[in-house]
């Protein structure tokens, strides 16, 4: 297992305040200028309280069974489902990753919501998620360069809880990694702490490919990113 660890500064991320505004759907009504100002203030606050970390470990012992929708990594079977396994069927290696915005954004968002500052709390909650996803984007670019140096390509990243992959399998996923990997732990119900964190796998191989995300692959009808894409079409 090869392990890679990164820390990112907030300024390295591609956090778009316009996208935050679209995610909270503020164009439906209200004072857009005021909301845009609150978003900018919230981003400044988030920059001061986040602790952005990303880590991944690369495993050579992997296989994918499309028929059963099973992915095996280091002898552990994951029922990732046929949608995901189809995308990973040609992998030769797999990176198991964790990324986090740190505890600050999630805890502060919860505090604001308790104080009934619902708009700021919601904006910070969305921002925390965006920080974690943007960190995952940077992490994935690092992995792409590492794989490319060996003549390999990478797939998209896939996480428990999406495309029919049971979120409970996060326990098995994290069992592949050292304790406190990226400063993240799991609750009994597989919730990550800090909450603004993402986990998953990325396939590596000479004959795999990265594709633009298509919401048709995923069955999560409540995903805010699906709604954002549908609104932009």
C-alpha positions as CSV (number, residue, x, y, z in Angstrom):
1,X,0.0,0.0,0.0
2,X,1.4,3.4,-1.0
3,X,0.0,6.3,1.0
4,X,-0.1,10.0,0.0
5,X,-1.0,12.9,2.3
6,X,-1.9,16.5,1.4
7,X,-3.0,19.7,3.1
8,X,-4.6,22.4,1.0
9,X,-5.1,26.1,1.7
10,X,-8.5,27.6,1.1
11,X,-7.1,29.8,-1.7
12,X,-6.1,26.7,-3.6
13,X,-9.7,25.6,-3.9
14,X,-12.1,26.6,-6.6
15,X,-15.1,27.7,-4.5
16,X,-17.4,29.7,-6.7
17,X,-19.8,32.1,-4.8
18,X,-22.1,32.1,-7.8
19,X,-22.4,28.3,-7.6
20,X,-23.1,28.5,-3.8
21,X,-25.9,30.9,-4.6
22,X,-27.3,28.6,-7.2
23,X,-27.1,25.7,-4.8
24,X,-29.2,27.5,-2.2
25,X,-31.6,28.5,-4.9
26,X,-31.7,32.2,-3.9
27,X,-32.7,33.4,-7.3
28,X,-36.3,32.3,-6.6
29,X,-36.8,35.4,-4.5
30,X,-35.5,37.8,-1.9
31,X,-32.7,40.4,-1.9
32,X,-30.1,38.8,-4.2
33,X,-27.5,41.5,-3.4
34,X,-27.9,40.9,0.3
35,X,-27.6,37.1,-0.1
36,X,-24.6,37.5,-2.3
37,X,-23.0,39.6,0.4
38,X,-23.8,37.0,3.0
39,X,-22.2,34.3,0.8
40,X,-19.0,36.4,0.5
41,X,-18.9,36.9,4.3
42,X,-19.5,33.2,4.8
43,X,-16.7,32.2,2.5
44,X,-14.3,34.5,4.4
45,X,-15.4,32.9,7.7
46,X,-15.1,29.4,6.2
47,X,-11.5,30.2,5.1
48,X,-10.5,30.9,8.7
49,X,-12.0,27.8,10.3
50,X,-11.4,25.0,7.8
51,X,-8.6,22.4,8.0
52,X,-8.4,21.0,4.6
53,X,-6.8,17.6,4.3
54,X,-6.8,14.8,1.7
55,X,-5.2,11.3,1.7
56,X,-5.3,8.3,-0.4
57,X,-3.7,4.8,-0.4
58,X,-3.1,2.8,-3.6
59,X,-3.8,-0.9,-3.6
60,X,-2.6,-3.4,-6.2
61,X,-4.8,-6.4,-5.2
62,X,-8.0,-5.5,-6.9
63,X,-10.7,-7.1,-9.1
64,X,-14.2,-6.1,-10.3
65,X,-17.0,-8.5,-11.1
66,X,-19.5,-6.8,-13.2
67,X,-22.0,-9.6,-13.1
68,X,-22.4,-9.5,-9.3
69,X,-21.6,-5.8,-8.9
70,X,-18.8,-6.7,-6.5
71,X,-15.5,-4.9,-6.2
72,X,-12.6,-6.6,-4.3
73,X,-9.8,-4.6,-2.7
74,X,-7.1,-6.4,-0.6
75,X,-9.4,-9.4,-0.1
76,X,-12.4,-7.3,1.1
77,X,-15.6,-7.4,-1.0
78,X,-17.6,-4.3,-1.7
79,X,-21.2,-4.6,-3.0
80,X,-20.7,-1.3,-5.0
81,X,-23.3,-2.3,-7.5
82,X,-23.3,-2.9,-11.2
83,X,-23.4,0.8,-12.1
84,X,-20.1,1.6,-10.3
85,X,-18.4,-1.8,-11.1
86,X,-19.1,-1.4,-14.8
87,X,-17.1,1.8,-14.7
88,X,-14.3,0.0,-12.8
89,X,-14.2,-3.3,-14.6
90,X,-10.8,-2.6,-16.3
91,X,-8.9,-1.4,-13.2
92,X,-5.5,-2.7,-12.3
93,X,-5.2,-0.7,-9.0
94,X,-7.5,1.3,-6.8
95,X,-7.0,4.4,-4.7
96,X,-9.1,4.6,-1.5
97,X,-9.4,8.2,-0.5
98,X,-10.6,10.5,2.3
99,X,-10.9,14.3,2.1
100,X,-12.2,16.7,4.7
101,X,-12.9,20.4,5.3
102,X,-12.1,19.7,9.0
103,X,-14.5,20.1,11.9
104,X,-14.8,23.9,11.7
105,X,-17.4,24.4,8.9
106,X,-19.8,21.7,10.1
107,X,-19.6,22.7,13.7
108,X,-20.1,26.4,13.0
109,X,-23.0,25.7,10.6
110,X,-24.7,23.6,13.4
111,X,-24.1,26.5,15.8
112,X,-25.7,29.0,13.5
113,X,-28.7,26.8,12.9
114,X,-29.2,26.4,16.7
115,X,-29.1,30.2,16.9
116,X,-31.9,30.2,14.3
117,X,-29.6,32.0,11.8
118,X,-30.9,29.6,9.2
119,X,-29.7,31.3,6.1
120,X,-26.1,31.7,7.2
121,X,-26.1,28.2,8.7
122,X,-27.4,26.7,5.4
123,X,-24.9,28.7,3.4
124,X,-22.0,27.5,5.6
125,X,-23.3,24.0,5.5
126,X,-23.3,24.1,1.7
127,X,-19.9,25.8,1.7
128,X,-18.4,23.0,3.9
129,X,-19.6,20.4,1.4
130,X,-18.1,22.4,-1.5
131,X,-14.8,22.6,0.4
132,X,-14.6,18.9,0.8
133,X,-15.5,18.2,-2.8
134,X,-13.1,20.8,-4.1
135,X,-10.4,19.2,-2.0
136,X,-11.3,15.9,-3.6
137,X,-10.9,17.5,-7.0
138,X,-7.4,18.6,-6.1
139,X,-6.6,15.2,-4.6
140,X,-7.8,13.5,-7.8
141,X,-5.6,15.7,-9.9
142,X,-2.6,14.6,-7.7
143,X,-3.5,11.0,-8.3
144,X,-3.9,11.5,-12.0
145,X,-0.4,12.8,-12.2
146,X,1.0,9.9,-10.1
147,X,-0.8,7.4,-12.3
148,X,0.1,9.1,-15.5
149,X,3.8,8.9,-14.6
150,X,3.4,5.1,-14.7
151,X,1.4,5.1,-18.0
152,X,-1.9,4.7,-16.3
153,X,-5.2,6.6,-16.3
154,X,-7.8,7.0,-13.6
155,X,-11.6,6.8,-13.4
156,X,-14.1,9.1,-11.8
157,X,-14.3,8.8,-8.0
158,X,-17.1,6.8,-6.5
159,X,-18.4,7.0,-2.9
160,X,-20.6,4.9,-0.7
161,X,-24.1,6.2,-0.6
162,X,-24.3,6.9,-4.3
163,X,-25.3,4.8,-7.3
164,X,-26.8,2.2,-5.1
165,X,-23.7,1.6,-3.0
166,X,-24.7,1.1,0.6
167,X,-23.2,3.9,2.8
168,X,-22.8,1.2,5.6
169,X,-19.8,-0.1,3.5
170,X,-17.8,2.9,4.6
171,X,-16.9,0.8,7.6
172,X,-15.2,-1.8,5.3
173,X,-13.7,1.0,3.2
174,X,-12.0,2.6,6.2
175,X,-10.9,-0.7,7.5
176,X,-8.4,-0.7,4.6
177,X,-6.8,2.4,6.0
178,X,-4.8,3.2,9.2
179,X,-6.7,4.5,12.1
180,X,-7.4,8.3,12.1
181,X,-6.5,8.4,8.4
182,X,-7.0,12.1,7.4
183,X,-8.3,12.7,10.9
184,X,-11.7,11.1,10.1
185,X,-13.6,8.5,12.1
186,X,-17.0,6.8,11.6
187,X,-20.0,6.6,13.8
188,X,-21.9,3.3,14.1
189,X,-24.3,4.5,11.4
190,X,-21.3,5.2,9.0
191,X,-21.5,9.0,9.4
192,X,-18.1,10.6,8.9
193,X,-16.7,12.9,11.6
194,X,-15.9,15.6,10.7
195,X,-19.2,15.7,8.8
196,X,-17.8,17.8,5.9
197,X,-15.8,14.9,4.5
198,X,-15.9,12.6,1.5
199,X,-14.6,9.1,1.0
200,X,-14.5,6.7,-1.9
201,X,-12.5,4.9,-4.5
202,X,-10.8,5.8,-7.8
203,X,-9.8,3.1,-10.3
204,X,-6.4,3.1,-11.9
205,X,-5.3,1.2,-15.1
206,X,-4.0,1.4,-18.6
207,X,-7.4,0.9,-20.1
208,X,-9.7,2.9,-17.8
209,X,-11.0,6.3,-18.5
210,X,-12.4,9.4,-16.8
211,X,-15.8,10.6,-18.0
212,X,-17.8,13.7,-17.4
213,X,-20.2,13.0,-14.7
214,X,-23.7,12.1,-16.0
215,X,-26.5,12.1,-13.5
216,X,-28.1,9.3,-15.4
217,X,-25.6,6.9,-13.8
218,X,-26.8,7.8,-10.3
219,X,-30.2,7.1,-8.7
220,X,-30.1,9.8,-6.0
221,X,-33.0,12.0,-6.9
222,X,-32.4,14.3,-3.9
223,X,-28.8,15.3,-4.8
224,X,-28.4,19.0,-4.9
225,X,-25.9,18.7,-7.6
226,X,-28.4,16.8,-9.8
227,X,-30.9,19.7,-9.3
228,X,-28.2,22.2,-10.1
229,X,-27.4,20.4,-13.4
230,X,-31.0,20.2,-14.3
231,X,-31.5,23.9,-13.7
232,X,-28.6,24.8,-15.9
233,X,-30.0,22.8,-18.9
